[in-house]
Amino acid sequence: MKKTIASLLGMGLLAITSVAQLNVEITDEDGNLQNEGTYVVYDDPSTPTMHLDLISKNLSSANIVVNVKRYETGVQSGTQNFFCWGLCYGEVDAGAVPVWVSDDFVDMIPDSSYVSFHAYHKPLNLAGVSCYRYVWYDTGNVNDSTWVDICFDTETVGISESNVISELNVYPNPSLGSVNFDIALDASTENAELVIHNLLGARVWSKTIWNNEQKIVLNEGELTPGIYFYSVQVNGQIAITEKLIIAQQ
């Protein structure tokens, strides 16, 4: 299975906003921050079950009781999905439960991490993209919340990062000015480019990677402050996608 952080292209996600920011940090297994971002899991349609595990951490100085609800924001008919938060639930057909609230709560003590969340999608041999918004919220104040959009993609063709990229250093990230991309590709790699998308999935910047070892610079002012995703693509296929933050000065 290949897991990659990426922006979702061409999919209208449900606008679910929070009044306050829940003091819970959501990260993936590699420690990458996921709060109010999009995580895409790529795999083959024949995969029995695709899944994503996320880690939640209470950053506050007080105990909080946190629950999770799941919204279907663009789910392919004929697939199934389920999730775990405290309890694990059985799969349901796409569209059967548009909003799914966990029956269990997790009592999160200060400065503690919990591996209690698991999202699952069963493509059932169908190629396509299915997306969900998962919302973590304080049961004492439902408006105090944070969210992560998770998409399961069995349609986009990806390639193995290890077969293409021998080195990729991006710095500084977050950045207050310019960003440097030090890229080293396999000698046989052709038709490669560095692409940046915004959170809406629009391509906002790109550069052709002409040489197998190259430094590319995103100059200060070329992108407005915000969260973006950069990817290395070869012949239109994604080798890697990661988050890029342009900070406000």
C-alpha positions as CSV (number, residue, x, y, z in Angstrom):
1,M,0.0,0.0,0.0
2,K,1.2,3.5,-0.8
3,K,0.2,6.3,1.6
4,T,0.8,9.9,0.5
5,I,-0.3,13.3,1.7
6,A,-1.9,15.1,-1.2
7,S,-4.5,17.7,-2.1
8,L,-7.7,16.4,-3.7
9,L,-8.1,17.4,-7.3
10,G,-11.6,18.0,-8.8
11,M,-13.6,17.0,-5.7
12,G,-16.0,19.4,-4.0
13,L,-15.6,18.7,-0.3
14,L,-18.3,19.5,2.2
15,A,-17.7,22.8,4.0
16,I,-17.8,22.0,7.7
17,T,-16.2,24.7,9.8
18,S,-15.3,24.9,13.4
19,V,-16.0,27.8,15.7
20,A,-13.0,27.1,18.0
21,Q,-9.9,25.0,17.6
22,L,-9.8,21.9,19.6
23,N,-6.5,21.6,21.4
24,V,-5.8,18.2,20.0
25,E,-2.9,17.5,17.5
26,I,-3.6,15.0,14.8
27,T,-0.5,13.4,13.2
28,D,0.2,10.5,10.9
29,E,2.5,7.6,11.8
30,D,5.5,9.6,10.6
31,G,4.7,12.6,12.8
32,N,3.3,14.8,10.0
33,L,0.7,17.3,11.3
34,Q,-2.7,16.6,9.7
35,N,-5.1,19.1,11.4
36,E,-7.4,20.7,8.9
37,G,-5.6,19.1,5.9
38,T,-6.2,16.3,3.4
39,Y,-4.6,12.9,3.4
40,V,-4.9,10.7,0.4
41,V,-4.3,6.9,0.5
42,Y,-3.6,5.3,-2.9
43,D,-4.0,1.7,-3.7
44,D,-5.3,-0.8,-6.2
45,P,-9.1,-1.4,-6.6
46,S,-8.6,-5.1,-5.8
47,T,-7.3,-4.3,-2.3
48,P,-9.8,-5.8,0.2
49,T,-9.5,-2.9,2.7
50,M,-7.6,0.4,2.6
51,H,-6.9,2.1,5.9
52,L,-5.2,5.0,7.6
53,D,-4.1,5.2,11.2
54,L,-3.8,8.7,12.9
55,I,-2.5,9.6,16.3
56,S,-4.2,12.2,18.5
57,K,-2.5,14.1,21.3
58,N,-4.0,16.3,24.0
59,L,-2.0,19.6,24.0
60,S,-4.0,21.2,26.7
61,S,-3.3,21.2,30.5
62,A,-6.7,19.7,31.3
63,N,-8.5,16.4,30.7
64,I,-10.8,16.5,27.7
65,V,-13.4,13.9,26.6
66,V,-13.2,13.7,22.8
67,N,-15.5,12.0,20.3
68,V,-15.3,11.6,16.5
69,K,-17.9,11.9,13.8
70,R,-17.5,11.0,10.2
71,Y,-19.1,12.8,7.2
72,E,-19.2,11.3,3.7
73,T,-18.1,14.2,1.5
74,G,-17.8,12.4,-1.8
75,V,-18.2,8.6,-1.6
76,Q,-18.3,6.2,-4.6
77,S,-21.5,4.2,-4.8
78,G,-20.8,0.4,-4.4
79,T,-18.0,0.8,-1.8
80,Q,-18.1,0.4,2.0
81,N,-16.5,2.1,4.9
82,F,-16.0,2.0,8.7
83,F,-13.8,3.4,11.4
84,C,-12.5,3.0,14.9
85,W,-12.5,5.5,17.8
86,G,-12.4,3.8,21.1
87,L,-14.7,1.1,19.5
88,C,-14.4,-0.4,16.1
89,Y,-17.5,-0.6,14.0
90,G,-18.6,-2.9,11.1
91,E,-18.6,-1.7,7.5
92,V,-21.6,0.1,6.0
93,D,-22.5,0.7,2.4
94,A,-21.6,4.1,0.9
95,G,-24.5,6.5,1.4
96,A,-26.2,4.4,4.2
97,V,-24.8,6.6,7.0
98,P,-23.9,10.0,5.6
99,V,-23.0,11.3,9.1
100,W,-21.7,8.7,11.6
101,V,-21.1,9.6,15.2
102,S,-19.0,7.2,17.3
103,D,-20.8,5.6,20.3
104,D,-17.7,5.7,22.4
105,F,-15.6,8.6,23.8
106,V,-11.9,8.8,24.6
107,D,-10.9,10.5,27.9
108,M,-7.6,12.3,26.8
109,I,-5.3,13.3,29.6
110,P,-2.8,16.3,29.1
111,D,0.3,15.8,27.0
112,S,-0.7,12.2,26.1
113,S,-1.0,10.5,22.7
114,Y,-3.6,8.0,21.6
115,V,-3.5,5.5,18.7
116,S,-7.3,5.2,18.9
117,F,-8.3,6.3,15.4
118,H,-8.4,4.1,12.3
119,A,-10.3,4.9,9.0
120,Y,-11.2,2.1,6.6
121,H,-12.4,2.0,3.0
122,K,-13.4,-1.1,1.0
123,P,-13.2,-0.3,-2.8
124,L,-14.8,-3.7,-3.7
125,N,-12.9,-3.7,-7.1
126,L,-14.1,-0.3,-8.1
127,A,-11.7,2.4,-9.4
128,G,-12.4,5.8,-8.1
129,V,-12.0,8.3,-5.2
130,S,-14.0,8.3,-2.0
131,C,-13.6,11.1,0.6
132,Y,-14.6,11.5,4.2
133,R,-14.2,14.3,6.7
134,Y,-13.5,13.1,10.3
135,V,-14.1,15.6,13.0
136,W,-12.7,15.4,16.6
137,Y,-14.6,17.4,19.1
138,D,-14.9,18.1,22.8
139,T,-18.0,16.5,24.1
140,G,-18.4,19.4,26.6
141,N,-18.4,21.9,23.7
142,V,-19.2,20.4,20.3
143,N,-18.0,23.7,18.6
144,D,-14.5,23.1,19.9
145,S,-13.3,20.8,17.1
146,T,-10.7,20.0,14.5
147,W,-10.9,17.8,11.4
148,V,-9.0,15.9,8.8
149,D,-10.2,15.0,5.3
150,I,-9.3,11.5,4.2
151,C,-9.6,10.3,0.6
152,F,-9.1,6.8,-0.7
153,D,-8.0,6.8,-4.3
154,T,-8.0,3.6,-6.4
155,E,-8.0,5.6,-9.7
156,T,-4.8,7.7,-9.7
157,V,-1.8,5.8,-11.0
158,G,1.2,6.2,-8.8
159,I,4.8,5.0,-9.0
160,S,7.2,3.9,-6.4
161,E,9.1,6.7,-4.7
162,S,12.1,4.5,-4.1
163,N,12.5,3.7,-7.8
164,V,12.6,7.4,-8.8
165,I,13.8,9.7,-6.0
166,S,17.2,9.1,-4.4
167,E,17.1,12.4,-2.5
168,L,14.6,15.2,-1.8
169,N,15.4,18.0,0.7
170,V,13.0,20.9,1.1
171,Y,14.0,23.8,3.3
172,P,13.0,25.9,5.1
173,N,9.5,24.4,5.6
174,P,7.6,26.3,6.9
175,S,9.1,29.2,5.1
176,L,8.8,33.0,5.5
177,G,10.5,33.6,2.1
178,S,12.0,31.4,-0.6
179,V,12.0,27.6,-0.5
180,N,14.8,25.4,-1.8
181,F,14.1,22.0,-3.3
182,D,17.3,19.8,-3.6
183,I,16.2,16.9,-5.9
184,A,18.2,13.8,-7.1
185,L,16.4,11.4,-9.4
186,D,17.3,8.0,-10.8
187,A,19.5,8.5,-13.9
188,S,17.0,6.9,-16.2
189,T,14.1,9.2,-15.1
190,E,12.6,11.4,-17.8
191,N,9.7,13.9,-18.1
192,A,9.8,14.9,-14.4
193,E,8.4,18.0,-12.8
194,L,7.9,19.6,-9.5
195,V,4.3,20.7,-9.0
196,I,2.6,22.7,-6.2
197,H,-1.2,22.6,-5.6
198,N,-3.2,24.7,-3.2
199,L,-5.8,23.2,-0.7
200,L,-8.5,23.4,-3.4
201,G,-6.5,21.2,-5.7
202,A,-5.6,23.9,-8.2
203,R,-2.1,23.7,-9.7
204,V,-0.5,27.0,-8.7
205,W,3.2,26.5,-9.6
206,S,5.4,24.0,-11.5
207,K,8.9,23.6,-12.8
208,T,10.4,21.0,-15.1
209,I,13.2,18.9,-13.6
210,W,15.7,19.1,-16.4
211,N,18.6,17.2,-14.7
212,N,18.7,14.2,-12.5
213,E,20.4,16.3,-9.8
214,Q,19.0,19.8,-9.5
215,K,18.2,22.7,-7.1
216,I,14.9,24.4,-7.7
217,V,14.0,27.6,-5.9
218,L,10.5,28.8,-5.2
219,N,11.1,32.6,-4.8
220,E,9.7,34.7,-2.1
221,G,6.3,36.2,-3.2
222,E,5.5,33.6,-5.8
223,L,2.9,32.1,-3.5
224,T,0.8,33.8,-0.9
225,P,0.9,32.6,2.7
226,G,-1.0,29.4,3.3
227,I,-0.8,25.6,3.1
228,Y,0.2,23.8,-0.1
229,F,1.2,20.4,-1.4
230,Y,4.3,19.8,-3.5
231,S,4.8,16.7,-5.6
232,V,7.3,15.1,-7.9
233,Q,5.6,13.7,-10.9
234,V,7.1,11.6,-13.7
235,N,5.1,11.2,-16.9
236,G,2.1,12.6,-15.0
237,Q,2.4,9.9,-12.3
238,I,2.9,10.9,-8.7
239,A,6.1,9.7,-7.0
240,I,5.7,11.6,-3.8
241,T,3.5,14.4,-2.3
242,E,4.2,16.3,0.8
243,K,2.9,19.4,2.7
244,L,4.5,22.9,2.2
245,I,3.7,25.8,4.5
246,I,4.3,29.4,3.4
247,A,4.1,31.4,6.6
248,Q,2.9,35.0,7.1
249,Q,5.7,37.4,7.8
